[in-house]
Amino acid sequence: MSLIKTRRSVRAYQAEPVPAEALDAVLEAGTYAPTGGGRQSPTIIAITDPNIDRRSQS
């Protein structure tokens, strides 16, 4: 609850990659997160290659 109450928007990101254990935990949580009436299949894309920039993909 304290994390929800103290949440802040992030406008700058650190250059260090997310540790594999933390990424796995987030991906697992997203897989089990509720969806709209259970009718939506989750699609999770984890990009770990720092050379891929979504903005440059048109």
PDBQT receptor file of N, H, CA, C and O in Angstrom, charges set to zero:
ATOM      1  N   MET A   1       0.816  -1.176   0.000  1.00  0.00    +0.000 N 
ATOM      2  CA  MET A   1       0.000   0.000   0.000  1.00  0.00    +0.000 C 
ATOM      3  C   MET A   1       0.872   1.257   0.000  1.00  0.00    +0.000 C 
ATOM      4  O   MET A   1       0.525   2.255  -0.631  1.00  0.00    +0.000 OA
ATOM      5  N   SER A   2       1.982   1.209   0.694  1.00  0.00    +0.000 N 
ATOM      6  H   SER A   2       2.264   0.398   1.206  1.00  0.00    +0.000 HD
ATOM      7  CA  SER A   2       2.843   2.397   0.728  1.00  0.00    +0.000 C 
ATOM      8  C   SER A   2       3.397   2.716  -0.660  1.00  0.00    +0.000 C 
ATOM      9  O   SER A   2       3.588   3.886  -0.993  1.00  0.00    +0.000 OA
ATOM     10  N   LEU A   3       3.660   1.684  -1.478  1.00  0.00    +0.000 N 
ATOM     11  H   LEU A   3       3.505   0.734  -1.208  1.00  0.00    +0.000 HD
ATOM     12  CA  LEU A   3       4.143   1.939  -2.831  1.00  0.00    +0.000 C 
ATOM     13  C   LEU A   3       3.096   2.650  -3.676  1.00  0.00    +0.000 C 
ATOM     14  O   LEU A   3       3.426   3.527  -4.475  1.00  0.00    +0.000 OA
ATOM     15  N   ILE A   4       1.845   2.275  -3.502  1.00  0.00    +0.000 N 
ATOM     16  H   ILE A   4       1.577   1.563  -2.853  1.00  0.00    +0.000 HD
ATOM     17  CA  ILE A   4       0.771   2.925  -4.256  1.00  0.00    +0.000 C 
ATOM     18  C   ILE A   4       0.629   4.383  -3.829  1.00  0.00    +0.000 C 
ATOM     19  O   ILE A   4       0.445   5.266  -4.668  1.00  0.00    +0.000 OA
ATOM     20  N   LYS A   5       0.713   4.629  -2.537  1.00  0.00    +0.000 N 
ATOM     21  H   LYS A   5       0.862   3.911  -1.856  1.00  0.00    +0.000 HD
ATOM     22  CA  LYS A   5       0.539   5.990  -2.026  1.00  0.00    +0.000 C 
ATOM     23  C   LYS A   5       1.691   6.913  -2.392  1.00  0.00    +0.000 C 
ATOM     24  O   LYS A   5       1.502   8.124  -2.503  1.00  0.00    +0.000 OA
ATOM     25  N   THR A   6       2.880   6.355  -2.580  1.00  0.00    +0.000 N 
ATOM     26  H   THR A   6       3.033   5.371  -2.490  1.00  0.00    +0.000 HD
ATOM     27  CA  THR A   6       4.055   7.186  -2.841  1.00  0.00    +0.000 C 
ATOM     28  C   THR A   6       4.533   7.084  -4.290  1.00  0.00    +0.000 C 
ATOM     29  O   THR A   6       5.652   7.497  -4.596  1.00  0.00    +0.000 OA
ATOM     30  N   ARG A   7       3.718   6.550  -5.171  1.00  0.00    +0.000 N 
ATOM     31  H   ARG A   7       2.809   6.214  -4.923  1.00  0.00    +0.000 HD
ATOM     32  CA  ARG A   7       4.088   6.380  -6.577  1.00  0.00    +0.000 C 
ATOM     33  C   ARG A   7       4.359   7.727  -7.233  1.00  0.00    +0.000 C 
ATOM     34  O   ARG A   7       3.657   8.706  -6.978  1.00  0.00    +0.000 OA
ATOM     35  N   ARG A   8       5.367   7.764  -8.065  1.00  0.00    +0.000 N 
ATOM     36  H   ARG A   8       5.937   6.969  -8.272  1.00  0.00    +0.000 HD
ATOM     37  CA  ARG A   8       5.700   8.971  -8.810  1.00  0.00    +0.000 C 
ATOM     38  C   ARG A   8       5.945   8.604 -10.272  1.00  0.00    +0.000 C 
ATOM     39  O   ARG A   8       6.375   7.493 -10.578  1.00  0.00    +0.000 OA
ATOM     40  N   SER A   9       5.670   9.533 -11.154  1.00  0.00    +0.000 N 
ATOM     41  H   SER A   9       5.320  10.436 -10.904  1.00  0.00    +0.000 HD
ATOM     42  CA  SER A   9       5.952   9.313 -12.571  1.00  0.00    +0.000 C 
ATOM     43  C   SER A   9       7.454   9.389 -12.805  1.00  0.00    +0.000 C 
ATOM     44  O   SER A   9       8.158  10.166 -12.159  1.00  0.00    +0.000 OA
ATOM     45  N   VAL A  10       7.932   8.576 -13.734  1.00  0.00    +0.000 N 
ATOM     46  H   VAL A  10       7.361   7.945 -14.259  1.00  0.00    +0.000 HD
ATOM     47  CA  VAL A  10       9.358   8.558 -14.052  1.00  0.00    +0.000 C 
ATOM     48  C   VAL A  10       9.536   9.213 -15.411  1.00  0.00    +0.000 C 
ATOM     49  O   VAL A  10       8.899   8.816 -16.386  1.00  0.00    +0.000 OA
ATOM     50  N   ARG A  11      10.388  10.201 -15.474  1.00  0.00    +0.000 N 
ATOM     51  H   ARG A  11      10.906  10.523 -14.681  1.00  0.00    +0.000 HD
ATOM     52  CA  ARG A  11      10.634  10.908 -16.724  1.00  0.00    +0.000 C 
ATOM     53  C   ARG A  11      12.038  10.617 -17.276  1.00  0.00    +0.000 C 
ATOM     54  O   ARG A  11      12.328  10.928 -18.431  1.00  0.00    +0.000 OA
ATOM     55  N   ALA A  12      12.882  10.037 -16.470  1.00  0.00    +0.000 N 
ATOM     56  H   ALA A  12      12.646   9.784 -15.532  1.00  0.00    +0.000 HD
ATOM     57  CA  ALA A  12      14.226   9.669 -16.908  1.00  0.00    +0.000 C 
ATOM     58  C   ALA A  12      14.529   8.272 -16.369  1.00  0.00    +0.000 C 
ATOM     59  O   ALA A  12      14.163   7.934 -15.243  1.00  0.00    +0.000 OA
ATOM     60  N   TYR A  13      15.186   7.488 -17.170  1.00  0.00    +0.000 N 
ATOM     61  H   TYR A  13      15.483   7.762 -18.084  1.00  0.00    +0.000 HD
ATOM     62  CA  TYR A  13      15.468   6.112 -16.799  1.00  0.00    +0.000 C 
ATOM     63  C   TYR A  13      16.965   5.904 -16.644  1.00  0.00    +0.000 C 
ATOM     64  O   TYR A  13      17.769   6.586 -17.278  1.00  0.00    +0.000 OA
ATOM     65  N   GLN A  14      17.325   4.962 -15.802  1.00  0.00    +0.000 N 
ATOM     66  H   GLN A  14      16.672   4.407 -15.287  1.00  0.00    +0.000 HD
ATOM     67  CA  GLN A  14      18.730   4.631 -15.599  1.00  0.00    +0.000 C 
ATOM     68  C   GLN A  14      19.199   3.734 -16.745  1.00  0.00    +0.000 C 
ATOM     69  O   GLN A  14      18.397   3.035 -17.365  1.00  0.00    +0.000 OA
ATOM     70  N   ALA A  15      20.477   3.760 -17.014  1.00  0.00    +0.000 N 
ATOM     71  H   ALA A  15      21.129   4.327 -16.511  1.00  0.00    +0.000 HD
ATOM     72  CA  ALA A  15      21.038   2.973 -18.117  1.00  0.00    +0.000 C 
ATOM     73  C   ALA A  15      21.223   1.505 -17.762  1.00  0.00    +0.000 C 
ATOM     74  O   ALA A  15      21.369   0.675 -18.659  1.00  0.00    +0.000 OA
ATOM     75  N   GLU A  16      21.222   1.159 -16.467  1.00  0.00    +0.000 N 
ATOM     76  H   GLU A  16      21.103   1.833 -15.738  1.00  0.00    +0.000 HD
ATOM     77  CA  GLU A  16      21.451  -0.232 -16.072  1.00  0.00    +0.000 C 
ATOM     78  C   GLU A  16      20.252  -1.103 -16.452  1.00  0.00    +0.000 C 
ATOM     79  O   GLU A  16      19.106  -0.684 -16.291  1.00  0.00    +0.000 OA
ATOM     80  N   PRO A  17      20.510  -2.309 -16.954  1.00  0.00    +0.000 N 
ATOM     81  CA  PRO A  17      19.392  -3.211 -17.274  1.00  0.00    +0.000 C 
ATOM     82  C   PRO A  17      18.711  -3.713 -15.996  1.00  0.00    +0.000 C 
ATOM     83  O   PRO A  17      19.314  -3.749 -14.924  1.00  0.00    +0.000 OA
ATOM     84  N   VAL A  18      17.468  -4.091 -16.137  1.00  0.00    +0.000 N 
ATOM     85  H   VAL A  18      16.978  -4.062 -17.008  1.00  0.00    +0.000 HD
ATOM     86  CA  VAL A  18      16.710  -4.650 -15.015  1.00  0.00    +0.000 C 
ATOM     87  C   VAL A  18      17.253  -6.050 -14.743  1.00  0.00    +0.000 C 
ATOM     88  O   VAL A  18      17.434  -6.830 -15.679  1.00  0.00    +0.000 OA
ATOM     89  N   PRO A  19      17.518  -6.383 -13.476  1.00  0.00    +0.000 N 
ATOM     90  CA  PRO A  19      18.005  -7.738 -13.173  1.00  0.00    +0.000 C 
ATOM     91  C   PRO A  19      17.011  -8.802 -13.654  1.00  0.00    +0.000 C 
ATOM     92  O   PRO A  19      15.798  -8.603 -13.592  1.00  0.00    +0.000 OA
ATOM     93  N   ALA A  20      17.532  -9.917 -14.127  1.00  0.00    +0.000 N 
ATOM     94  H   ALA A  20      18.518 -10.079 -14.177  1.00  0.00    +0.000 HD
ATOM     95  CA  ALA A  20      16.699 -10.984 -14.684  1.00  0.00    +0.000 C 
ATOM     96  C   ALA A  20      15.648 -11.461 -13.691  1.00  0.00    +0.000 C 
ATOM     97  O   ALA A  20      14.517 -11.744 -14.084  1.00  0.00    +0.000 OA
ATOM     98  N   GLU A  21      16.000 -11.554 -12.410  1.00  0.00    +0.000 N 
ATOM     99  H   GLU A  21      16.919 -11.324 -12.090  1.00  0.00    +0.000 HD
ATOM    100  CA  GLU A  21      15.044 -12.024 -11.402  1.00  0.00    +0.000 C 
ATOM    101  C   GLU A  21      13.875 -11.052 -11.268  1.00  0.00    +0.000 C 
ATOM    102  O   GLU A  21      12.726 -11.477 -11.140  1.00  0.00    +0.000 OA
ATOM    103  N   ALA A  22      14.163  -9.750 -11.297  1.00  0.00    +0.000 N 
ATOM    104  H   ALA A  22      15.096  -9.405 -11.401  1.00  0.00    +0.000 HD
ATOM    105  CA  ALA A  22      13.106  -8.742 -11.185  1.00  0.00    +0.000 C 
ATOM    106  C   ALA A  22      12.223  -8.759 -12.425  1.00  0.00    +0.000 C 
ATOM    107  O   ALA A  22      11.000  -8.666 -12.316  1.00  0.00    +0.000 OA
ATOM    108  N   LEU A  23      12.828  -8.876 -13.599  1.00  0.00    +0.000 N 
ATOM    109  H   LEU A  23      13.821  -8.952 -13.687  1.00  0.00    +0.000 HD
ATOM    110  CA  LEU A  23      12.058  -8.933 -14.842  1.00  0.00    +0.000 C 
ATOM    111  C   LEU A  23      11.152 -10.158 -14.852  1.00  0.00    +0.000 C 
ATOM    112  O   LEU A  23       9.988 -10.063 -15.241  1.00  0.00    +0.000 OA
ATOM    113  N   ASP A  24      11.671 -11.299 -14.431  1.00  0.00    +0.000 N 
ATOM    114  H   ASP A  24      12.617 -11.376 -14.115  1.00  0.00    +0.000 HD
ATOM    115  CA  ASP A  24      10.861 -12.522 -14.369  1.00  0.00    +0.000 C 
ATOM    116  C   ASP A  24       9.670 -12.346 -13.430  1.00  0.00    +0.000 C 
ATOM    117  O   ASP A  24       8.567 -12.801 -13.733  1.00  0.00    +0.000 OA
ATOM    118  N   ALA A  25       9.885 -11.693 -12.301  1.00  0.00    +0.000 N 
ATOM    119  H   ALA A  25      10.780 -11.323 -12.054  1.00  0.00    +0.000 HD
ATOM    120  CA  ALA A  25       8.797 -11.471 -11.336  1.00  0.00    +0.000 C 
ATOM    121  C   ALA A  25       7.716 -10.575 -11.924  1.00  0.00    +0.000 C 
ATOM    122  O   ALA A  25       6.528 -10.837 -11.739  1.00  0.00    +0.000 OA
ATOM    123  N   VAL A  26       8.117  -9.522 -12.630  1.00  0.00    +0.000 N 
ATOM    124  H   VAL A  26       9.082  -9.309 -12.779  1.00  0.00    +0.000 HD
ATOM    125  CA  VAL A  26       7.145  -8.612 -13.240  1.00  0.00    +0.000 C 
ATOM    126  C   VAL A  26       6.365  -9.326 -14.345  1.00  0.00    +0.000 C 
ATOM    127  O   VAL A  26       5.150  -9.161 -14.456  1.00  0.00    +0.000 OA
ATOM    128  N   LEU A  27       7.062 -10.112 -15.155  1.00  0.00    +0.000 N 
ATOM    129  H   LEU A  27       8.049 -10.246 -15.064  1.00  0.00    +0.000 HD
ATOM    130  CA  LEU A  27       6.392 -10.839 -16.227  1.00  0.00    +0.000 C 
ATOM    131  C   LEU A  27       5.415 -11.873 -15.676  1.00  0.00    +0.000 C 
ATOM    132  O   LEU A  27       4.327 -12.052 -16.224  1.00  0.00    +0.000 OA
ATOM    133  N   GLU A  28       5.795 -12.549 -14.604  1.00  0.00    +0.000 N 
ATOM    134  H   GLU A  28       6.679 -12.403 -14.159  1.00  0.00    +0.000 HD
ATOM    135  CA  GLU A  28       4.878 -13.522 -13.992  1.00  0.00    +0.000 C 
ATOM    136  C   GLU A  28       3.652 -12.827 -13.420  1.00  0.00    +0.000 C 
ATOM    137  O   GLU A  28       2.531 -13.309 -13.582  1.00  0.00    +0.000 OA
ATOM    138  N   ALA A  29       3.858 -11.695 -12.752  1.00  0.00    +0.000 N 
ATOM    139  H   ALA A  29       4.768 -11.303 -12.620  1.00  0.00    +0.000 HD
ATOM    140  CA  ALA A  29       2.726 -10.952 -12.198  1.00  0.00    +0.000 C 
ATOM    141  C   ALA A  29       1.791 -10.497 -13.312  1.00  0.00    +0.000 C 
ATOM    142  O   ALA A  29       0.571 -10.565 -13.164  1.00  0.00    +0.000 OA
ATOM    143  N   GLY A  30       2.351 -10.035 -14.423  1.00  0.00    +0.000 N 
ATOM    144  H   GLY A  30       3.343  -9.980 -14.543  1.00  0.00    +0.000 HD
ATOM    145  CA  GLY A  30       1.521  -9.608 -15.544  1.00  0.00    +0.000 C 
ATOM    146  C   GLY A  30       0.740 -10.748 -16.164  1.00  0.00    +0.000 C 
ATOM    147  O   GLY A  30      -0.379 -10.554 -16.637  1.00  0.00    +0.000 OA
ATOM    148  N   THR A  31       1.323 -11.930 -16.164  1.00  0.00    +0.000 N 
ATOM    149  H   THR A  31       2.233 -12.087 -15.780  1.00  0.00    +0.000 HD
ATOM    150  CA  THR A  31       0.637 -13.097 -16.712  1.00  0.00    +0.000 C 
ATOM    151  C   THR A  31      -0.597 -13.455 -15.901  1.00  0.00    +0.000 C 
ATOM    152  O   THR A  31      -1.600 -13.900 -16.458  1.00  0.00    +0.000 OA
ATOM    153  N   TYR A  32      -0.528 -13.265 -14.590  1.00  0.00    +0.000 N 
ATOM    154  H   TYR A  32       0.287 -12.904 -14.137  1.00  0.00    +0.000 HD
ATOM    155  CA  TYR A  32      -1.640 -13.626 -13.719  1.00  0.00    +0.000 C 
ATOM    156  C   TYR A  32      -2.556 -12.455 -13.392  1.00  0.00    +0.000 C 
ATOM    157  O   TYR A  32      -3.522 -12.620 -12.647  1.00  0.00    +0.000 OA
ATOM    158  N   ALA A  33      -2.270 -11.272 -13.937  1.00  0.00    +0.000 N 
ATOM    159  H   ALA A  33      -1.485 -11.138 -14.543  1.00  0.00    +0.000 HD
ATOM    160  CA  ALA A  33      -3.107 -10.103 -13.663  1.00  0.00    +0.000 C 
ATOM    161  C   ALA A  33      -4.491 -10.305 -14.265  1.00  0.00    +0.000 C 
ATOM    162  O   ALA A  33      -4.632 -10.945 -15.307  1.00  0.00    +0.000 OA
ATOM    163  N   PRO A  34      -5.514  -9.759 -13.607  1.00  0.00    +0.000 N 
ATOM    164  CA  PRO A  34      -6.872  -9.913 -14.135  1.00  0.00    +0.000 C 
ATOM    165  C   PRO A  34      -7.048  -9.176 -15.464  1.00  0.00    +0.000 C 
ATOM    166  O   PRO A  34      -6.395  -8.166 -15.729  1.00  0.00    +0.000 OA
ATOM    167  N   THR A  35      -7.948  -9.709 -16.286  1.00  0.00    +0.000 N 
ATOM    168  H   THR A  35      -8.478 -10.529 -16.071  1.00  0.00    +0.000 HD
ATOM    169  CA  THR A  35      -8.268  -9.072 -17.562  1.00  0.00    +0.000 C 
ATOM    170  C   THR A  35      -9.761  -8.773 -17.590  1.00  0.00    +0.000 C 
ATOM    171  O   THR A  35     -10.487  -9.140 -16.666  1.00  0.00    +0.000 OA
ATOM    172  N   GLY A  36     -10.212  -8.123 -18.624  1.00  0.00    +0.000 N 
ATOM    173  H   GLY A  36      -9.622  -7.825 -19.374  1.00  0.00    +0.000 HD
ATOM    174  CA  GLY A  36     -11.631  -7.761 -18.740  1.00  0.00    +0.000 C 
ATOM    175  C   GLY A  36     -12.517  -8.985 -18.801  1.00  0.00    +0.000 C 
ATOM    176  O   GLY A  36     -12.716  -9.557 -19.873  1.00  0.00    +0.000 OA
ATOM    177  N   GLY A  37     -13.047  -9.389 -17.669  1.00  0.00    +0.000 N 
ATOM    178  H   GLY A  37     -12.885  -8.924 -16.798  1.00  0.00    +0.000 HD
ATOM    179  CA  GLY A  37     -13.945 -10.542 -17.623  1.00  0.00    +0.000 C 
ATOM    180  C   GLY A  37     -13.265 -11.845 -17.994  1.00  0.00    +0.000 C 
ATOM    181  O   GLY A  37     -13.936 -12.824 -18.319  1.00  0.00    +0.000 OA
ATOM    182  N   GLY A  38     -11.934 -11.870 -17.949  1.00  0.00    +0.000 N 
ATOM    183  H   GLY A  38     -11.388 -11.075 -17.684  1.00  0.00    +0.000 HD
ATOM    184  CA  GLY A  38     -11.203 -13.079 -18.300  1.00  0.00    +0.000 C 
ATOM    185  C   GLY A  38     -11.254 -13.385 -19.782  1.00  0.00    +0.000 C 
ATOM    186  O   GLY A  38     -10.924 -14.499 -20.187  1.00  0.00    +0.000 OA
ATOM    187  N   ARG A  39     -11.661 -12.422 -20.608  1.00  0.00    +0.000 N 
ATOM    188  H   ARG A  39     -11.929 -11.516 -20.279  1.00  0.00    +0.000 HD
ATOM    189  CA  ARG A  39     -11.818 -12.659 -22.036  1.00  0.00    +0.000 C 
ATOM    190  C   ARG A  39     -10.634 -12.190 -22.863  1.00  0.00    +0.000 C 
ATOM    191  O   ARG A  39     -10.606 -12.403 -24.075  1.00  0.00    +0.000 OA
ATOM    192  N   GLN A  40      -9.669 -11.564 -22.237  1.00  0.00    +0.000 N 
ATOM    193  H   GLN A  40      -9.692 -11.392 -21.253  1.00  0.00    +0.000 HD
ATOM    194  CA  GLN A  40      -8.529 -11.052 -22.984  1.00  0.00    +0.000 C 
ATOM    195  C   GLN A  40      -7.282 -11.863 -22.651  1.00  0.00    +0.000 C 
ATOM    196  O   GLN A  40      -6.952 -12.057 -21.481  1.00  0.00    +0.000 OA
ATOM    197  N   SER A  41      -6.597 -12.331 -23.681  1.00  0.00    +0.000 N 
ATOM    198  H   SER A  41      -6.865 -12.174 -24.631  1.00  0.00    +0.000 HD
ATOM    199  CA  SER A  41      -5.341 -13.034 -23.466  1.00  0.00    +0.000 C 
ATOM    200  C   SER A  41      -4.239 -11.997 -23.286  1.00  0.00    +0.000 C 
ATOM    201  O   SER A  41      -4.144 -11.059 -24.077  1.00  0.00    +0.000 OA
ATOM    202  N   PRO A  42      -3.403 -12.152 -22.257  1.00  0.00    +0.000 N 
ATOM    203  CA  PRO A  42      -2.330 -11.173 -22.087  1.00  0.00    +0.000 C 
ATOM    204  C   PRO A  42      -1.251 -11.347 -23.162  1.00  0.00    +0.000 C 
ATOM    205  O   PRO A  42      -0.858 -12.466 -23.490  1.00  0.00    +0.000 OA
ATOM    206  N   THR A  43      -0.793 -10.240 -23.689  1.00  0.00    +0.000 N 
ATOM    207  H   THR A  43      -1.112  -9.331 -23.423  1.00  0.00    +0.000 HD
ATOM    208  CA  THR A  43       0.340 -10.236 -24.604  1.00  0.00    +0.000 C 
ATOM    209  C   THR A  43       1.405  -9.381 -23.949  1.00  0.00    +0.000 C 
ATOM    210  O   THR A  43       1.226  -8.175 -23.780  1.00  0.00    +0.000 OA
ATOM    211  N   ILE A  44       2.503  -9.998 -23.585  1.00  0.00    +0.000 N 
ATOM    212  H   ILE A  44       2.648 -10.978 -23.722  1.00  0.00    +0.000 HD
ATOM    213  CA  ILE A  44       3.574  -9.295 -22.889  1.00  0.00    +0.000 C 
ATOM    214  C   ILE A  44       4.826  -9.387 -23.748  1.00  0.00    +0.000 C 
ATOM    215  O   ILE A  44       5.250 -10.472 -24.144  1.00  0.00    +0.000 OA
ATOM    216  N   ILE A  45       5.406  -8.229 -24.027  1.00  0.00    +0.000 N 
ATOM    217  H   ILE A  45       5.062  -7.347 -23.705  1.00  0.00    +0.000 HD
ATOM    218  CA  ILE A  45       6.632  -8.178 -24.817  1.00  0.00    +0.000 C 
ATOM    219  C   ILE A  45       7.713  -7.548 -23.953  1.00  0.00    +0.000 C 
ATOM    220  O   ILE A  45       7.586  -6.398 -23.532  1.00  0.00    +0.000 OA
ATOM    221  N   ALA A  46       8.762  -8.287 -23.691  1.00  0.00    +0.000 N 
ATOM    222  H   ALA A  46       8.866  -9.221 -24.032  1.00  0.00    +0.000 HD
ATOM    223  CA  ALA A  46       9.879  -7.779 -22.893  1.00  0.00    +0.000 C 
ATOM    224  C   ALA A  46      11.071  -7.583 -23.824  1.00  0.00    +0.000 C 
ATOM    225  O   ALA A  46      11.653  -8.549 -24.317  1.00  0.00    +0.000 OA
ATOM    226  N   ILE A  47      11.423  -6.342 -24.055  1.00  0.00    +0.000 N 
ATOM    227  H   ILE A  47      10.951  -5.557 -23.654  1.00  0.00    +0.000 HD
ATOM    228  CA  ILE A  47      12.553  -6.029 -24.921  1.00  0.00    +0.000 C 
ATOM    229  C   ILE A  47      13.767  -5.807 -24.028  1.00  0.00    +0.000 C 
ATOM    230  O   ILE A  47      13.794  -4.880 -23.218  1.00  0.00    +0.000 OA
ATOM    231  N   THR A  48      14.757  -6.655 -24.182  1.00  0.00    +0.000 N 
ATOM    232  H   THR A  48      14.735  -7.408 -24.840  1.00  0.00    +0.000 HD
ATOM    233  CA  THR A  48      15.954  -6.557 -23.347  1.00  0.00    +0.000 C 
ATOM    234  C   THR A  48      17.175  -6.091 -24.126  1.00  0.00    +0.000 C 
ATOM    235  O   THR A  48      18.235  -5.868 -23.542  1.00  0.00    +0.000 OA
ATOM    236  N   ASP A  49      17.037  -5.941 -25.440  1.00  0.00    +0.000 N 
ATOM    237  H   ASP A  49      16.176  -6.122 -25.915  1.00  0.00    +0.000 HD
ATOM    238  CA  ASP A  49      18.141  -5.479 -26.269  1.00  0.00    +0.000 C 
ATOM    239  C   ASP A  49      18.174  -3.949 -26.255  1.00  0.00    +0.000 C 
ATOM    240  O   ASP A  49      17.235  -3.318 -26.739  1.00  0.00    +0.000 OA
ATOM    241  N   PRO A  50      19.228  -3.341 -25.713  1.00  0.00    +0.000 N 
ATOM    242  CA  PRO A  50      19.269  -1.879 -25.631  1.00  0.00    +0.000 C 
ATOM    243  C   PRO A  50      19.357  -1.199 -26.994  1.00  0.00    +0.000 C 
ATOM    244  O   PRO A  50      19.161   0.013 -27.091  1.00  0.00    +0.000 OA
ATOM    245  N   ASN A  51      19.650  -1.962 -28.051  1.00  0.00    +0.000 N 
ATOM    246  H   ASN A  51      19.809  -2.946 -27.973  1.00  0.00    +0.000 HD
ATOM    247  CA  ASN A  51      19.755  -1.373 -29.388  1.00  0.00    +0.000 C 
ATOM    248  C   ASN A  51      18.403  -1.229 -30.076  1.00  0.00    +0.000 C 
ATOM    249  O   ASN A  51      18.305  -0.600 -31.129  1.00  0.00    +0.000 OA
ATOM    250  N   ILE A  52      17.383  -1.797 -29.498  1.00  0.00    +0.000 N 
ATOM    251  H   ILE A  52      17.463  -2.308 -28.642  1.00  0.00    +0.000 HD
ATOM    252  CA  ILE A  52      16.049  -1.698 -30.083  1.00  0.00    +0.000 C 
ATOM    253  C   ILE A  52      15.347  -0.497 -29.479  1.00  0.00    +0.000 C 
ATOM    254  O   ILE A  52      15.210  -0.389 -28.260  1.00  0.00    +0.000 OA
ATOM    255  N   ASP A  53      14.908   0.395 -30.334  1.00  0.00    +0.000 N 
ATOM    256  H   ASP A  53      15.019   0.307 -31.324  1.00  0.00    +0.000 HD
ATOM    257  CA  ASP A  53      14.196   1.593 -29.898  1.00  0.00    +0.000 C 
ATOM    258  C   ASP A  53      12.848   1.622 -30.624  1.00  0.00    +0.000 C 
ATOM    259  O   ASP A  53      12.797   1.760 -31.846  1.00  0.00    +0.000 OA
ATOM    260  N   ARG A  54      11.785   1.494 -29.879  1.00  0.00    +0.000 N 
ATOM    261  H   ARG A  54      11.827   1.382 -28.886  1.00  0.00    +0.000 HD
ATOM    262  CA  ARG A  54      10.444   1.416 -30.441  1.00  0.00    +0.000 C 
ATOM    263  C   ARG A  54      10.120   2.639 -31.293  1.00  0.00    +0.000 C 
ATOM    264  O   ARG A  54       9.411   2.523 -32.293  1.00  0.00    +0.000 OA
ATOM    265  N   ARG A  55      10.621   3.793 -30.917  1.00  0.00    +0.000 N 
ATOM    266  H   ARG A  55      11.196   3.888 -30.105  1.00  0.00    +0.000 HD
ATOM    267  CA  ARG A  55      10.292   5.026 -31.638  1.00  0.00    +0.000 C 
ATOM    268  C   ARG A  55      10.869   5.024 -33.045  1.00  0.00    +0.000 C 
ATOM    269  O   ARG A  55      10.338   5.694 -33.930  1.00  0.00    +0.000 OA
ATOM    270  N   SER A  56      11.943   4.284 -33.262  1.00  0.00    +0.000 N 
ATOM    271  H   SER A  56      12.374   3.739 -32.543  1.00  0.00    +0.000 HD
ATOM    272  CA  SER A  56      12.550   4.275 -34.596  1.00  0.00    +0.000 C 
ATOM    273  C   SER A  56      11.902   3.242 -35.510  1.00  0.00    +0.000 C 
ATOM    274  O   SER A  56      12.221   3.194 -36.698  1.00  0.00    +0.000 OA
ATOM    275  N   GLN A  57      11.013   2.428 -34.993  1.00  0.00    +0.000 N 
ATOM    276  H   GLN A  57      10.753   2.467 -34.028  1.00  0.00    +0.000 HD
ATOM    277  CA  GLN A  57      10.320   1.417 -35.786  1.00  0.00    +0.000 C 
ATOM    278  C   GLN A  57       9.024   2.012 -36.309  1.00  0.00    +0.000 C 
ATOM    279  O   GLN A  57       8.109   2.273 -35.527  1.00  0.00    +0.000 OA
ATOM    280  N   SER A  58       8.926   2.227 -37.589  1.00  0.00    +0.000 N 
ATOM    281  H   SER A  58       9.669   2.015 -38.224  1.00  0.00    +0.000 HD
ATOM    282  CA  SER A  58       7.712   2.834 -38.170  1.00  0.00    +0.000 C 
ATOM    283  C   SER A  58       6.887   1.815 -38.881  1.00  0.00    +0.000 C 
ATOM    284  O   SER A  58       5.835   2.145 -39.428  1.00  0.00    +0.000 OA
TER     285      SER A  58
